[in-house]
Structures are given as C-alpha cells and as structure tokens.
Amino acid sequence: METLEQGSFQQNSRRFSTKAILTLAYQSLGVVYGDLSTSPLYVYKTTFSGKLSLRENDEEVYGVLSFIFWTFTLIPLFKYIFIVMSADDNGEGGTFALYSLLCRHARLSILPNQQAVDEKLSTYQKGASEDTRHSAKLKLFFEKYPKSRNGLLIFVLLGTCMAIGDGILTPAISVLSAVSGVKIKITELHESYVVIISCVILVGLFSLQHHGTRRVAFMFAPIVTAWLLCISGIGIYNIVRWNPGVFRAISPSYMFRFLRSTGVEGWVSLGGVVLSITGAETMFADLGHFSPLSIKIAFTFLVYPCLILAYMGEAAFLSRHHEDIQRSFYKAIPEAVFWPVFIVATFAAVVGSQAVISATFSMISQCCALNCFPRVKIVHTSSTIYGQIYIPEVNWILMCLCLAVTIGLRDTNMMGHAYGLAVTIVLFVTTCLTSMVMIIVWKQRVTTAVAFLLFFGSIEVLYISASLIKVPEGGWIPLVLSMIFMGIMYIWNYGTLKKHQFDVENRVSMKRLVALGPSLGMVRVPGIGLVYTNLVTGVPAIFGHFVTNLPAFHQVLVFVCVKSVQVPYVNEGERFLIGRVGPKEYSMFRCIVRYGYKDLQQENYDFENRLVSGIVHFVEMEEECMLARTMKPSSEFSMSDIEGLDVLGPTFTFPHQEENMVRSLSDIQEVKSQVGLVESSQLKDESLRILKARESGVAYVLGHSYAKAKKSSSFIKKFAINFIYAFLSKNCRGPDVVLNVPHTSLLEVGMVYYV
C-alpha cells in the first residue's frame, strides 16, 4: 500500500487485493456499523413508548415490524449502498463531499482564490460531457441568484451540524440502553448507578480515540461480529419458538393497516421506527476511512441479514408477550445466555458510538479546510490508510456534551426522540444533495432526479414530521446543538471571506512596486523572505505595512499563498504553482501551495526545502521555456493556462522527486544535469544567489489580523464579528502553528481590518 503522502485512499484502494478488501470490510464492522447494529436495543422500546403501548393487538406489532423492514431495506440498502455511495468525491463521502462535487461542477465554491488552472488537477474529475438542458438551467439559476448559493451553504451546514449532533446522542443512548438491561436481573439497582456506570464507560470510550481508527477497528470489529451473530441467532430462536408466522409482516399491507387502525398515535410512533436506520449516514460519511466495496460487502452479506432476523425475532416475542414491550430486547433473550449477551451488548454499545465519532472527525476536518470551522489540531493516525484522523479538541467537547445529555435526561425514550429528529434531517439533506448531483454532475434526466427526491424524500419527510411532534420531549436538543454549531460555522466562514475581501481591496499594485526599482526602495539583506498571503495575485497589504515601518527586506522574496481547493486531495506532483513577480532583477517569486480538504498539511514534510527546490527548478527551466514556447513538459503550465497571475514567464508544478531536493550549493550542478537544461551563466548566477540566500537563512512573515465591525454595522453584525469571531480567532490554532513555522524565524505584522 502507498504511504499517506503518496496519494489518496481511493488510489490506494485500486491496488488492494481481494484479501485487503475483505480485511477492510472486517475493520468497517467496528467503525462503520457499530451504531446501526445496536439499534435493536431501543427501537421497539421507543416506538411503543406513547399511547401505542396500551394496545395489545398483534396487528400493531406486525405493522411496526413492516415499517422497520421496509425502512431498513429502502434507506440503507437501496438508497445508500446502491445510489448515494456512487456519489463519492474521489473516495470521500458525507454531505460536504456532495457539496464539493456541486461546487466544482456548478461554480458554487465558497472558497476564495479559485483559479482556472485548478480545474486541471487530476482529482478535479469534472468530466467532459456537455451540460444537459436541465443541468444548464440549474447552474444558471445559482449564477443569477447569489443568495441561493448562501442558502445552499446553510442547508449543507444544517445537515452537517445535525450529523455532529449524532456524535453526541449516539454514545449516550447506546450505552445507557445497554447498561439499563442489568435492571432486568437486579431490580433493586437504583437508576443513578446505571447513569454512573454509563458515564464511566463513555469516558473510557472517548479516551481511546487517540489510538486512531485502525487500532480501534481491530479491537472493535470482533465485538460487532459477535454481537451480530448473537442477535441473529436469538432472533431465529424467537421466531421458531414464539411465532414462525411473523414473516407475514414483510407485506407492505401491514403498514397501511397499522396507520389506519392507530391513526395519529401510529404516525407519532414512527419517530421510534426511524431509529432502526440510525448509523446509515455514517456508511457514507466514513467512506474515506475504508473503501466503497468493503463497506458494501460488510453490509450486504452480514449486517443486513443479521439485523432483519433480530427485528423479526423480537417482534415474534412481542406478539406473545405484550406486557414486556418496554423491556422487550432483554426479555427476549433466553435465560441461559442472558449474561453473556448482556456483556456483548454493553461492548457493542460502546462500539456503536465509534461510528459517529469517526464520522464527526471527518466532517470537522472537511469544514476546517473549507473555511467553515475554526482551525483545530488534526492528527492523522494511519500512515497507510488515507483519511483516518483524530481531533483532540472535538473529541473532548463531544465527551462533555455526551455526559451532559446522559446525566441530564437519564431517559432513553427522550434521547430517542432527539436522536430520531437529528437522523431524519441528515437523511433528507443527503437526499436533496444527491438529487442535485444527479442533474449537475451525472447529467441524468430531471425526471430521474425528481423521482429519487420524491420517493426517498417523502419517506424521510414522513419521519421528520413524526419526530417534530416530540420536540418538547427531547427533540429540542439536536435543534439547539445544531443552531449553536451552525452559528459558529457561518460566522467563521463569513469573517474569513470578509478578511479575504479586505486583502483583495488593499493589496499593493504591481505598477507601484515596479516603479520602486530592483531594490524596492529598501535595503536588501541576505536570506529568503517568505511572505504568507491569502492572495494568488498582487502584493499583500502586510508587505507594504511591514516595509513602511522597517524599510529592509531579504535578497529573495517569495509570496506564499497556501489555499484549499474544492477536491479531497491534491497529488504531490501538482501541489506547487511557482512563477515570478516582476522582472528578474527583483528576485521576487510567487508560490501557490494547493491542498484538498482531506489533505495532510505541510507540517509532516520538509516544506522549506521543497519550496527552494521548486524555485530553483523554475529558474533553471525558465529560459528554455521562453526559447521554445511550443514545448510543454508535463510538469509545466504556460502563461495562457494561468490567466490573472501577475508573473513573467511560465508557472509550473514541480514533480514529487526526493532525489531532486536542493539542499546545498554543491547540488546545483546535479540538478542542472537531471533536468537536462542548456548551460547559462545568467541562470547559474541566479540559481547560486537563491541557494546562497537559502544558506543565509529563511524568515517567515505572517499577518496577525484583527477583525472589527464598522461603526455603521447593525448590532447583530457587531456582536458576531467583535465578540464571537474575535473569540474564535483568539482561541483557535494560529496560522503559524498550522503552517508549522519555526518561532525563531517568525515575523508577525499586526493589522486591523473592518468588515
């Protein structure tokens, strides 16, 4: 398998053998399907928690089972396995992956600094097919109405925040439901002890996260496998012993008879039925941790049949024991195997929480890269499987919120109401985005996309309406949490875009810079100065602010722009764009460093040496490119490819070749022989000057900006910018930490910008 720096997980998966795919399928049981497989612990209990529990007719039990069977078959199997998982973004899944696809194809990007040259990335995958009439109309609509793009972003943030809410509710309801089973045997055990035991287990679960998804998966996969085999075996036992005719409930007619006989009570109870598919979204969100094929194999051949048998077996038991509806899962376990199954259930509940925790880490990572979440520390826990990450700050925040929900509610029925609302909204957001992908990306007929939206969307809207009734009984929790997270994300995105807008409006013009002459009106001291900027064109305002106060700068100037591209990853060979700023005698260059939203940032490799190597390569190749414009190496772009860049000469991406790293003056001749260029004293002198400057030292210049709302701004905007955005900026990771800038070489330029 490839290493992490050698490309994406999707590229690696193409080289996986059958054995490796099966190994990943086994691992996915512990990470992806833990949540989905523990739903039987609380589905029937929550569904019959209202007035429906007073009914003792088998028709109600059959009706609920029919709803569970068809919901479980249509949503996870047909919708996700067969359709939605095909909408991956280079192997990545989740709501932001769908949004990323739409942004690339319909120009909905919320990221600044996007360039036409970015579309040449190998991972862009825009496709050569022409737009259909309907896809063109939909794109035109978003172009004509800019507010619709903001509306789509808010819609995506809603789905993302609800999914994050799952990361809080899933551990609470799963662990508390499992531990509550002990009261079946120890009736005198007080509820407070059950809550305390649950909290201890939750703390242990979140403490394990720093070991990484791969290690956790190998620990948890055997537990989920044992759990699935246990509940399917018990299900078969209950079907044979209590009611072999329970298979009749597969008929959809029982759903209609259930609603007709129960009316409003049956409709409200559907908020409990939807809990049977909690965890379906994590199959798609955790896609980057594994591979589509491995996830499909695990679900189709093990998870799906085992869970269907478990639900049927519990329904068969309930049809003969109506009085045990609120304790049906543990009551349905044969006496001889109760304690072994209870232990496995407790461990499985812990595993069930792992799926949404891993998915939450993936979503937060994507949000950070797309400027929708404050910068946090992201730790890549695997050197072989791309996308397996751990975020310490988010992990401990989730733990605290999860403990608060467990201690505050203490009731799995109320948690179930909250959980059901969060799950159904995430499902509906995914359905809407997938239907848009069908039109804009897949170029399908609009009737196909509308049919998909109406069929699956109507099912999910039915469950959303049932869950909304339960808002006063716990459903308010995900709404409040999602509003808080949405506020943080939107304010951070708004403040970041306004900062970029300020930088664009206040950049120094090239004409003014060229008029200063080669010395730039300053003393040029030995060394290389790296000026970090958010701009891909022009000279940043921080540079002008710096030289105004200290009219001296380094012999070689490099304006470095580190930007995110709307793709999951950028191959190393396409990472750098390098070009000149001004004439040769100015010794000024621009380097644009591109990262995808799932890429590992530069802290784990020698960025400084790679940058100097790229500049030397550029200088060495420049003259040859000028003499032979028709010759266009694969690692090079001509001026026509990069419209809008204020550079003279070609801009190119330098290849990922460790042997071409320039580390000392003695390496220059070797580099020249490797690239096969014609000897030129002028080029040699410039290359030597750059290498001498490198040996004199490198200084990093970063802007330290403070945002303030204008005096004419509204109270809401002042509060959002002056307090919330300022608080987030102060407490998130600084750009120097994210960029791994050595503190001994750091120069910060303070500026205030008004939005």
VEXPAKOL-696304 format. One record per residue (C-alpha): x, y, z. Coordinates in nm, 2 decimals, decimal comma. Last residue first. Layout:
% VEXPAKOL-696304
c1_c2_c3
X_Y_Z
...
***
This chain:
% VEXPAKOL-696304
c1_c2_c3
-1,60_4,44_0,78
-1,31_4,65_0,91
-0,95_4,53_0,91
-0,69_4,57_1,18
-0,32_4,48_1,11
-0,03_4,33_1,30
0,27_4,20_1,11
0,42_3,89_1,26
0,79_3,79_1,20
0,88_3,42_1,26
1,23_3,28_1,22
1,28_3,16_1,58
0,92_3,06_1,60
0,96_2,79_1,33
0,65_2,80_1,11
0,45_2,48_1,12
0,19_2,61_0,88
-0,10_2,52_1,12
0,11_2,65_1,41
0,19_2,98_1,24
-0,17_3,02_1,12
-0,28_3,02_1,49
-0,49_2,73_1,63
-0,83_2,85_1,75
-0,87_3,05_2,07
-0,82_3,41_1,95
-0,99_3,37_1,62
-1,29_3,20_1,79
-1,32_3,49_2,04
-1,29_3,75_1,77
-1,55_3,58_1,56
-1,79_3,56_1,85
-1,72_3,91_2,00
-1,64_4,18_1,76
-1,77_3,99_1,45
-2,10_3,84_1,56
-2,18_4,11_1,81
-2,11_4,38_1,57
-2,31_4,20_1,30
-2,61_4,16_1,53
-2,59_4,53_1,65
-2,60_4,65_1,29
-2,29_4,80_1,12
-2,24_5,17_1,09
-1,94_5,16_1,33
-1,78_4,90_1,11
-1,72_4,56_1,25
-1,37_4,47_1,37
-1,14_4,19_1,26
-0,79_4,17_1,39
-0,51_4,04_1,16
-0,17_3,90_1,25
-0,01_3,88_0,91
0,27_3,64_0,86
0,63_3,69_0,76
0,86_3,39_0,77
1,24_3,44_0,75
1,48_3,20_0,59
1,85_3,18_0,65
2,19_3,27_0,49
2,20_2,92_0,34
1,89_2,99_0,15
2,02_3,32_0,02
2,33_3,13_-0,11
2,10_2,89_-0,28
1,89_3,17_-0,44
2,21_3,35_-0,55
2,35_3,03_-0,70
2,04_2,98_-0,90
2,05_3,34_-1,02
2,42_3,30_-1,12
2,36_2,97_-1,30
2,07_3,12_-1,49
2,29_3,41_-1,61
2,58_3,18_-1,68
2,36_2,96_-1,90
2,41_2,59_-1,96
2,14_2,43_-2,16
1,90_2,22_-1,95
1,89_1,85_-1,89
1,67_1,84_-1,58
1,90_1,60_-1,41
2,22_1,77_-1,53
2,11_2,10_-1,38
2,01_1,94_-1,05
2,35_1,78_-1,02
2,52_2,10_-1,09
2,31_2,28_-0,83
2,37_2,02_-0,55
2,70_2,17_-0,44
2,53_2,49_-0,32
2,32_2,29_-0,07
1,98_2,13_0,00
1,82_2,11_-0,34
1,57_1,82_-0,35
1,57_1,65_-0,69
1,63_1,30_-0,55
1,30_1,32_-0,35
1,10_1,36_-0,67
0,74_1,49_-0,64
0,73_1,69_-0,95
0,73_2,07_-0,96
0,41_2,24_-1,08
0,47_2,52_-1,33
0,43_2,89_-1,39
0,58_3,02_-1,70
0,74_3,36_-1,76
0,66_3,69_-1,61
0,41_3,67_-1,33
0,10_3,87_-1,23
-0,14_3,57_-1,24
-0,47_3,66_-1,39
-0,48_3,39_-1,66
-0,29_3,08_-1,57
-0,30_2,84_-1,86
-0,23_3,10_-2,12
0,10_3,17_-1,94
0,22_2,82_-2,00
0,19_2,54_-1,75
0,46_2,29_-1,66
0,50_1,94_-1,51
0,40_1,76_-1,83
0,66_1,95_-2,03
0,53_2,20_-2,29
0,75_2,26_-2,59
0,57_2,51_-2,82
0,71_2,80_-2,62
1,06_2,70_-2,70
1,30_2,98_-2,62
1,10_3,11_-2,33
1,05_2,76_-2,19
1,43_2,70_-2,21
1,49_3,02_-2,02
1,25_2,94_-1,75
1,36_2,58_-1,68
1,65_2,66_-1,45
1,47_2,94_-1,27
1,16_2,72_-1,21
1,38_2,43_-1,09
1,55_2,66_-0,85
1,21_2,79_-0,72
1,08_2,43_-0,68
1,39_2,33_-0,49
1,35_2,63_-0,26
0,99_2,53_-0,19
1,07_2,16_-0,13
1,35_2,26_0,11
1,11_2,48_0,31
0,82_2,23_0,31
1,02_1,94_0,46
0,73_1,71_0,54
0,49_1,65_0,82
0,39_2,01_0,89
0,28_2,06_0,53
-0,09_1,99_0,57
-0,23_1,64_0,53
-0,50_1,66_0,26
-0,87_1,59_0,32
-1,00_1,93_0,21
-0,75_1,94_-0,08
-0,43_2,14_-0,06
-0,27_2,38_-0,30
0,05_2,57_-0,25
0,08_2,89_-0,46
0,44_3,01_-0,48
0,51_3,36_-0,61
0,86_3,49_-0,68
1,06_3,81_-0,64
1,43_3,83_-0,73
1,38_4,20_-0,85
1,64_4,16_-1,12
1,42_3,90_-1,30
1,13_4,14_-1,37
0,81_4,15_-1,16
0,66_3,86_-0,96
0,79_3,54_-1,10
0,62_3,20_-1,10
0,56_2,88_-0,90
0,25_2,66_-0,87
0,30_2,38_-0,62
0,09_2,07_-0,53
0,05_1,91_-0,86
0,32_1,64_-0,83
0,22_1,59_-0,46
-0,13_1,49_-0,57
-0,41_1,72_-0,44
-0,67_1,58_-0,21
-1,05_1,59_-0,14
-1,12_1,85_-0,41
-1,26_2,20_-0,37
-0,91_2,35_-0,35
-0,76_2,49_-0,03
-0,50_2,77_-0,03
-0,15_2,83_0,09
-0,03_3,15_-0,08
0,35_3,21_-0,05
0,49_3,54_-0,17
0,87_3,47_-0,21
1,12_3,75_-0,18
1,49_3,69_-0,23
1,75_3,94_-0,11
1,56_3,99_0,21
1,39_4,31_0,33
1,46_4,65_0,47
1,25_4,96_0,50
1,11_4,87_0,85
0,78_5,06_0,94
0,67_5,11_0,58
0,84_4,79_0,48
0,60_4,59_0,70
0,28_4,77_0,61
0,36_4,72_0,24
0,41_4,36_0,30
0,10_4,33_0,51
-0,10_4,48_0,23
-0,04_4,17_0,01
0,13_4,21_-0,33
-0,09_4,11_-0,63
-0,24_3,78_-0,73
-0,30_3,45_-0,55
-0,39_3,63_-0,23
-0,42_3,49_0,12
-0,07_3,58_0,20
0,24_3,44_0,36
0,56_3,64_0,29
0,86_3,41_0,28
1,18_3,61_0,30
1,50_3,44_0,18
1,84_3,55_0,30
2,09_3,83_0,27
1,96_4,19_0,32
1,80_4,40_0,06
1,79_4,76_0,19
1,47_4,91_0,07
1,33_5,12_-0,21
1,22_4,81_-0,40
1,59_4,74_-0,46
1,51_4,64_-0,82
1,32_4,97_-0,89
1,05_5,14_-0,69
0,83_5,19_-1,00
0,79_4,81_-1,02
0,61_4,81_-0,68
0,37_5,09_-0,78
0,29_4,92_-1,11
0,24_4,59_-0,93
-0,04_4,74_-0,71
-0,03_4,68_-0,34
-0,33_4,49_-0,20
-0,60_4,67_-0,01
-0,92_4,56_-0,19
-0,80_4,20_-0,22
-0,69_4,18_0,15
-1,02_4,32_0,26
-1,21_4,06_0,06
-1,00_3,79_0,21
-1,09_3,91_0,56
-1,46_3,93_0,46
-1,44_3,57_0,34
-1,29_3,46_0,67
-1,54_3,65_0,88
-1,84_3,50_0,69
-1,70_3,14_0,71
-1,64_3,18_1,09
-1,98_3,33_1,14
-2,15_3,05_0,94
-1,96_2,77_1,12
-2,01_2,91_1,47
-2,38_2,98_1,41
-2,43_2,64_1,26
-2,27_2,48_1,56
-2,50_2,66_1,80
-2,81_2,60_1,58
-2,72_2,23_1,56
-2,70_2,20_1,93
-3,03_2,37_1,99
-3,21_2,16_1,73
-3,04_1,84_1,84
-3,17_1,90_2,20
-3,52_2,03_2,11
-3,64_1,67_2,03
-3,63_1,59_2,39
-4,00_1,58_2,49
-4,09_1,93_2,37
-3,96_1,84_2,01
-4,16_1,51_2,00
-4,41_1,63_1,74
-4,11_1,71_1,52
-4,02_1,34_1,51
-4,34_1,24_1,33
-4,30_1,52_1,08
-3,93_1,42_1,02
-4,04_1,06_0,97
-4,29_1,15_0,70
-4,03_1,39_0,55
-3,79_1,10_0,52
-4,03_0,88_0,33
-4,13_1,17_0,11
-3,77_1,24_0,04
-3,69_0,88_-0,07
-3,96_0,87_-0,34
-3,99_1,24_-0,42
-3,62_1,30_-0,44
-3,54_0,99_-0,65
-3,83_1,06_-0,88
-3,72_1,42_-0,91
-3,36_1,31_-1,00
-3,49_1,06_-1,26
-3,73_1,31_-1,41
-3,45_1,57_-1,44
-3,27_1,34_-1,67
-2,92_1,25_-1,56
-2,62_1,47_-1,62
-2,42_1,28_-1,35
-2,27_1,60_-1,21
-2,55_1,87_-1,24
-2,86_1,66_-1,26
-2,77_1,35_-1,04
-2,57_1,57_-0,81
-2,88_1,78_-0,74
-3,07_1,46_-0,65
-2,78_1,36_-0,42
-2,79_1,70_-0,24
-3,16_1,66_-0,17
-3,13_1,30_-0,05
-2,83_1,39_0,17
-3,03_1,67_0,33
-3,32_1,44_0,40
-3,10_1,18_0,57
-2,94_1,44_0,79
-3,28_1,57_0,89
-3,40_1,22_0,97
-3,11_1,14_1,19
-3,13_1,46_1,40
-3,51_1,41_1,46
-3,47_1,05_1,56
-3,19_1,12_1,81
-3,39_1,38_2,00
-3,69_1,14_2,03
-3,46_0,85_2,12
-3,30_1,06_2,39
-3,64_1,12_2,54
-3,71_0,74_2,53
-3,36_0,66_2,66
-3,43_0,85_2,98
-3,15_0,98_3,21
-3,21_1,32_3,05
-2,95_1,55_3,22
-2,68_1,29_3,32
-2,67_1,13_2,97
-2,71_1,46_2,79
-2,43_1,63_3,00
-2,20_1,32_2,95
-2,24_1,35_2,57
-2,17_1,72_2,58
-1,85_1,67_2,78
-1,74_1,38_2,55
-1,81_1,57_2,23
-1,61_1,86_2,36
-1,32_1,62_2,45
-1,31_1,46_2,10
-1,35_1,80_1,92
-1,04_1,94_2,09
-0,84_1,62_2,03
-0,92_1,57_1,66
-0,83_1,22_1,54
-0,79_1,11_1,17
-0,81_0,82_0,93
-0,84_0,98_0,59
-0,57_0,80_0,40
-0,49_0,45_0,51
-0,12_0,38_0,52
0,05_0,62_0,76
-0,25_0,60_1,00
-0,34_0,83_1,29
-0,36_1,16_1,10
-0,39_1,42_1,38
-0,60_1,73_1,31
-0,54_2,02_1,55
-0,82_2,28_1,51
-0,87_2,58_1,28
-1,21_2,74_1,33
-1,49_2,59_1,11
-1,64_2,67_0,78
-1,32_2,77_0,59
-1,34_2,47_0,35
-1,04_2,30_0,51
-1,19_2,34_0,86
-1,53_2,21_0,75
-1,37_1,90_0,59
-1,18_1,82_0,91
-1,50_1,87_1,11
-1,68_1,62_0,89
-1,41_1,36_0,92
-1,39_1,39_1,30
-1,77_1,36_1,32
-1,77_1,05_1,11
-1,52_0,89_1,35
-1,73_0,98_1,64
-2,04_0,86_1,46
-1,90_0,51_1,40
-1,73_0,48_1,74
-2,06_0,51_1,93
-2,17_0,17_1,82
-1,85_0,02_1,96
-1,95_0,13_2,31
-2,30_-0,02_2,25
-2,14_-0,34_2,13
-1,94_-0,37_2,45
-2,25_-0,34_2,65
-2,44_-0,58_2,42
-2,16_-0,84_2,45
-2,18_-0,83_2,83
-2,56_-0,85_2,82
-2,53_-1,14_2,57
-2,30_-1,34_2,80
-2,54_-1,26_3,10
-2,86_-1,36_2,92
-2,74_-1,69_2,77
-2,93_-1,94_2,97
-3,23_-1,72_3,03
-3,31_-1,69_2,66
-3,30_-1,33_2,54
-3,64_-1,19_2,45
-3,67_-1,02_2,79
-3,36_-0,82_2,71
-3,50_-0,67_2,39
-3,86_-0,65_2,50
-3,82_-0,43_2,81
-4,07_-0,16_2,74
-4,29_-0,41_2,54
-4,29_-0,68_2,81
-4,67_-0,68_2,87
-4,73_-0,77_2,51
-4,56_-1,10_2,54
-4,68_-1,34_2,26
-4,66_-1,09_1,97
-4,37_-0,93_2,15
-4,15_-1,25_2,11
-4,22_-1,27_1,73
-4,14_-0,89_1,70
-3,81_-0,95_1,88
-3,73_-1,23_1,63
-3,82_-1,02_1,33
-3,60_-0,74_1,45
-3,30_-0,97_1,51
-3,35_-1,15_1,17
-3,35_-0,82_0,99
-3,04_-0,72_1,18
-2,85_-1,03_1,09
-2,95_-1,02_0,72
-2,84_-0,65_0,68
-2,51_-0,66_0,87
-2,36_-0,97_0,72
-2,36_-1,01_0,35
-2,50_-0,68_0,23
-2,35_-0,45_0,49
-1,99_-0,59_0,50
-1,97_-0,62_0,12
-2,09_-0,27_0,07
-1,84_-0,12_0,31
-1,55_-0,31_0,16
-1,66_-0,20_-0,20
-1,69_0,17_-0,11
-1,34_0,18_0,05
-1,22_0,25_0,41
-1,17_0,56_0,62
-1,28_0,79_0,33
-1,62_0,63_0,33
-1,69_0,72_0,69
-1,96_0,98_0,60
-2,13_0,73_0,36
-2,17_0,44_0,60
-2,21_0,70_0,87
-2,54_0,81_0,72
-2,70_0,47_0,78
-2,60_0,49_1,15
-2,95_0,54_1,28
-3,16_0,32_1,05
-3,37_0,14_1,32
-3,41_0,47_1,50
-3,66_0,56_1,22
-3,92_0,33_1,39
-3,92_0,55_1,71
-4,03_0,87_1,53
-4,28_0,64_1,36
-4,47_0,64_1,69
-4,62_0,98_1,61
-4,79_0,83_1,30
-4,93_0,53_1,50
-5,08_0,76_1,76
-5,23_0,98_1,50
-5,42_0,70_1,34
-5,38_0,36_1,51
-5,60_0,14_1,30
-5,54_0,30_0,96
-5,17_0,36_1,02
-5,12_-0,01_1,11
-5,34_-0,14_0,82
-5,13_0,07_0,58
-4,80_-0,07_0,72
-4,94_-0,43_0,73
-5,01_-0,40_0,36
-4,64_-0,37_0,29
-4,60_-0,75_0,33
-4,29_-0,83_0,53
-4,52_-0,88_0,83
-4,60_-1,23_0,70
-4,26_-1,34_0,82
-4,40_-1,33_1,18
-4,57_-1,66_1,10
-4,30_-1,86_1,29
-4,43_-1,71_1,61
-4,29_-1,80_1,96
-4,03_-2,07_1,94
-3,91_-2,06_1,58
-3,91_-1,68_1,55
-3,76_-1,64_1,90
-3,47_-1,88_1,82
-3,40_-1,72_1,48
-3,38_-1,38_1,65
-3,16_-1,51_1,92
-2,92_-1,63_1,65
-2,94_-1,30_1,47
-2,88_-1,12_1,80
-2,57_-1,33_1,88
-2,42_-1,33_1,53
-2,45_-0,95_1,51
-2,29_-0,91_1,85
-2,00_-1,15_1,78
-1,92_-0,96_1,47
-1,96_-0,62_1,65
-1,72_-0,74_1,92
-1,47_-0,88_1,68
-1,46_-0,55_1,49
-1,40_-0,34_1,80
-1,03_-0,40_1,88
-0,92_-0,41_1,51
-1,13_-0,10_1,44
-0,98_0,09_1,74
-0,63_0,03_1,61
-0,73_0,15_1,26
-0,94_0,44_1,38
-0,67_0,60_1,59
-0,52_0,55_1,93
-0,63_0,90_2,03
-0,99_0,78_2,04
-0,95_0,55_2,34
-1,02_0,83_2,59
-1,36_0,89_2,43
-1,46_0,53_2,50
-1,33_0,53_2,86
-1,52_0,85_2,94
-1,84_0,69_2,79
-1,80_0,37_3,00
-1,77_0,58_3,32
-2,07_0,78_3,22
-2,28_0,46_3,17
-2,18_0,32_3,51
-2,29_0,65_3,67
-2,62_0,65_3,49
-2,69_0,29_3,59
-2,60_0,38_3,95
-2,84_0,67_3,94
-3,13_0,44_3,82
-3,11_0,24_4,15
-3,05_-0,13_4,14
-3,33_-0,31_4,32
-3,44_-0,50_4,01
-3,11_-0,67_3,96
-3,19_-0,92_3,67
-3,39_-0,69_3,44
-3,21_-0,39_3,59
-2,89_-0,51_3,41
-3,05_-0,41_3,08
-3,01_-0,05_3,16
-2,64_-0,08_3,07
-2,72_-0,14_2,71
-2,98_0,14_2,68
-2,74_0,38_2,86
-2,45_0,29_2,63
-2,65_0,33_2,30
-2,85_0,64_2,41
-2,55_0,84_2,52
-2,30_0,73_2,26
-2,54_0,81_1,98
-2,66_1,15_2,11
-2,33_1,34_2,09
-2,20_1,22_1,76
-2,55_1,24_1,62
-2,53_1,61_1,69
-2,24_1,62_1,45
-2,47_1,48_1,19
-2,72_1,75_1,27
-2,45_2,01_1,23
-2,35_1,87_0,89
-2,71_1,86_0,77
-2,77_2,22_0,88
-2,43_2,33_0,73
-2,54_2,19_0,39
-2,87_2,39_0,41
-2,67_2,70_0,51
-2,44_2,65_0,21
-2,74_2,60_-0,02
-2,90_2,92_0,11
-2,57_3,11_0,06
-2,56_2,98_-0,30
-2,93_3,09_-0,35
-2,83_3,44_-0,24
-2,61_3,46_-0,55
-2,92_3,44_-0,78
-2,82_3,45_-1,14
-2,53_3,21_-1,11
-2,73_2,97_-0,90
-3,02_2,97_-1,15
-2,78_2,94_-1,44
-2,64_2,62_-1,30
-2,99_2,48_-1,26
-3,07_2,58_-1,62
-2,75_2,42_-1,76
-2,83_2,10_-1,57
-3,18_2,10_-1,72
-3,07_2,15_-2,08
-2,80_1,89_-2,05
-2,44_2,01_-1,99
-2,17_1,86_-2,21
-1,98_1,55_-2,11
-1,60_1,60_-2,05
-1,60_1,53_-1,68
-1,52_1,75_-1,39
-1,29_1,50_-1,23
-1,09_1,75_-1,02
-0,87_1,48_-0,89
-0,62_1,51_-1,18
-0,59_1,88_-1,13
-0,65_2,08_-1,45
-0,95_2,25_-1,29
-0,72_2,43_-1,05
-0,57_2,62_-1,35
-0,90_2,81_-1,39
-0,84_2,96_-1,05
-1,01_2,96_-0,71
-0,86_3,22_-0,47
-1,16_3,23_-0,24
-1,36_2,92_-0,12
-1,73_2,92_-0,11
-1,75_2,75_-0,45
-2,08_2,73_-0,63
-1,92_2,70_-0,97
-2,18_2,44_-1,09
-1,94_2,15_-1,15
-1,68_2,21_-0,88
-1,93_2,34_-0,62
-2,17_2,05_-0,68
-1,89_1,79_-0,62
-1,78_1,97_-0,31
-2,14_1,98_-0,18
-2,16_1,60_-0,21
-1,83_1,56_-0,03
-1,96_1,81_0,23
-2,27_1,60_0,30
-2,06_1,28_0,36
-1,83_1,07_0,15
-1,47_1,07_0,02
-1,34_0,82_-0,24
-1,26_1,07_-0,51
-1,58_1,26_-0,42
-1,84_0,99_-0,36
-2,17_1,00_-0,55
-2,17_0,62_-0,60
-2,23_0,58_-0,23
-2,56_0,75_-0,27
-2,71_0,50_-0,52
-2,68_0,13_-0,45
-2,55_0,11_-0,09
-2,71_0,44_0,03
-3,06_0,45_-0,12
-3,13_0,08_-0,19
-2,97_-0,08_0,12
-2,96_0,19_0,39
-3,29_0,37_0,30
-3,52_0,12_0,12
-3,44_-0,20_0,31
-3,42_-0,06_0,66
-3,74_0,14_0,60
-3,91_-0,16_0,45
-3,82_-0,39_0,74
-3,88_-0,14_1,02
-4,22_-0,03_0,88
-4,33_-0,40_0,85
-4,21_-0,47_1,20
-4,42_-0,17_1,33
-4,72_-0,31_1,15
-4,67_-0,66_1,27
-4,65_-0,54_1,63
-4,96_-0,32_1,58
-5,15_-0,61_1,41
-5,06_-0,83_1,71
-5,32_-0,64_1,92
-5,22_-0,54_2,27
-5,26_-0,16_2,25
-5,16_0,03_2,56
-4,80_0,08_2,44
-4,93_0,29_2,15
-5,02_0,56_2,39
-4,65_0,65_2,40
-4,33_0,45_2,45
-4,42_0,18_2,19
-4,17_0,31_1,93
-3,90_0,39_2,19
-3,90_0,04_2,33
-3,92_-0,12_1,99
-3,61_0,07_1,86
-3,40_0,07_2,18
-3,15_-0,21_2,19
-3,23_-0,31_1,83
-3,04_0,00_1,72
-2,70_-0,16_1,82
-2,61_-0,28_1,47
-2,65_0,06_1,30
-2,42_0,23_1,55
-2,15_-0,03_1,53
-2,17_-0,05_1,16
-1,90_0,20_1,04
-1,61_0,16_1,29
-1,61_-0,20_1,42
-1,77_-0,36_1,12
-1,55_-0,15_0,89
-1,25_-0,35_1,00
-1,40_-0,67_0,86
-1,47_-0,50_0,53
-1,12_-0,36_0,53
-0,98_-0,71_0,57
-1,20_-0,83_0,29
-1,07_-0,56_0,06
-0,71_-0,65_0,16
-0,77_-1,02_0,08
-0,92_-0,93_-0,25
-0,61_-0,73_-0,33
-0,59_-0,36_-0,29
-0,43_-0,17_-0,57
-0,74_0,03_-0,66
-0,78_0,10_-0,29
-0,46_0,30_-0,28
-0,58_0,55_-0,54
-0,90_0,59_-0,35
-0,71_0,65_-0,03
-0,54_0,94_-0,17
-0,19_1,00_-0,27
0,18_0,93_-0,20
0,19_1,13_0,12
0,00_0,88_0,32
0,21_0,59_0,21
0,10_0,36_-0,07
0,00_0,00_0,00
***
